[in-house]
Structure formats: C-alpha cells, structure tokens
Amino acid sequence: MADNDILSIPQGHDALQQLKESLSQQYGQTPAGPVSDMIDARLDQIDAALTALNQAAMASNTVAINAAAAAMTNPLRDLDGLKDQIQSIGNDAGKAGQVLGGVDQFISGVTSYFGVK
C-alpha cells in the first residue's frame, strides 16, 4: 500500500461514521431476522472501532498538548520576568514623578520668593 493510501485517524473516523449511518438506515428498513441481526452486529463492531479511533485521537492530542505546554514553559517564564521588569520601571517612574513634583514645587517656591520669572 502506498503512503498516500494510508488513512489518518480523522479520515478513518469519518469513513466509519458514514458506514455506520448507512448501516443504521438499512437496519431501520430491514425486518427483524438474520439480516437485521447481522447488520446490528456490524454496527456494534463499527461503534467499537469508532471508540478506538476516538481514544487514539485523544492520546495523540494529549501528546501534542503536552509538547506544546512544555514548549511554552520558558517563554511564559520569560514573559513573567518581563512583567516584573515593567512593573519595576513603572514603580521607578512613579518615584521619579514624585521627585520631579518636589523639584517643581521647590522651584516654584524659590522663584516666587525671589520674584524670578
């Protein structure tokens, strides 16, 4: 079988789901008896296969999610450090503003006292 003939999990799931829908429709139109029993047994097998595919997809997604979470650990740590630096700059700017306010108040007082414009 060539590589491009291999179905992915979602493609296999979709194909089985379509088969299930088709068989379910046939089951509803078939009178009770050996044929309906055979269709019912096939539907049970398809349900088991769909469950297995769902579990495989979840396992695959879990691996991808865990890898993505691991890859994000350092960038998130870096962002947290950057947040602390920005907070520190903001605090320093606030202190600088207070100092400038004091200097401005001092200059205003001195210029007013000496009548300097």
N, C-alpha and C positions, 0 to 999 in steps of 0.2 A: 504494500500500500504506500503510495507516495505521501510525502509530508503534508501536501495541501489537501489530502483526503481525510486527515485526522480532524475530528470534530472537537471544538472547545467545549468546556463544561456548559456555557450558556446555549451553544448551538444544540448540544445533545439534550439539554433540558427542554428547549423549545420543540425539538422533534418529538420527544416523548410526550410532551404536553399535547401536541397536535394529534398524535396517535391515540392518546387517552380520550380526547374529546371525540374523535371519530368513533372509537370503540364504544364509548358511552352512549353515543347517539344510536349506534347499531344495537346495543344492549337494550335500549328503551323500545326499540321497534321489533325485537325478537321475542317470540312467545317462549314461555318457560319450557325448559327442556335441556337436552345435552348441549345444544349450540349456545344457548344463553349461559349455561354453566361454564363452558369453555371461554366465552368472552369475559365473564366475571373473573375467572382465574387469571386471564391475561391482564385485566385491569388491576388486580392485586399485585401482579408482578411489575407492572408499569409504575404503580404507586411506590413499591419498594425501590425501584430504580430511581425514581424522582427524589425520594428521600435521600438515597445515597449520593445523588448528584448535588442536592442542596447541602448536605454535610460536607462534601468535598469542596464546594464553593465557599462555604463558611470557613473551613480550615485554610483554604488558600487566601481568603480575605483577611483572616486573623494574622497570618504570616506577614502579609503586606502591611497591615495596620501596625503591627509590632515593629516592623522595619522602619516605617515612616515615623513612628513615635521615637524610636531610638535615634533616627537621623535628626530629629527636631530638638533633642535634648540640649546639645551645645548651642545652637542658635537661640533657643529660649533663654538659656543661662546668660548668653551674651546680651540679649535684649534686657534682661533683668538688671545686669550690671550697668547698661547704658541708662536705664531708667534712674538708677541710683545717682549716676553722674549728672544727669539732667536735673534731678531734684537738688543735688548739691549746688549746681550752678544757680538754680532758682533761689536757693537759700542765700547764696553769696550775693546775688543781685538785690535781694531784699535788704541785706545788711548794707550794701553799697548805697542803696536808695536812702536808707536811714542816715548814713553818714553824710551823703550829699544834702539831705534835708537839713541836717545840723549845720553844715557848712553854709548853706544858703541862708539859714536863719542868723548865723553869726555875721555873715557879710551884710545882710540887711540891717542888722542892729548897728554895726560899725559905720556903714555909710549913712545911716540915719543920724547917728550921734555926731558924726563929723560933718554932716551935710554934703557928703560926696555924692555926685550923680554918676 
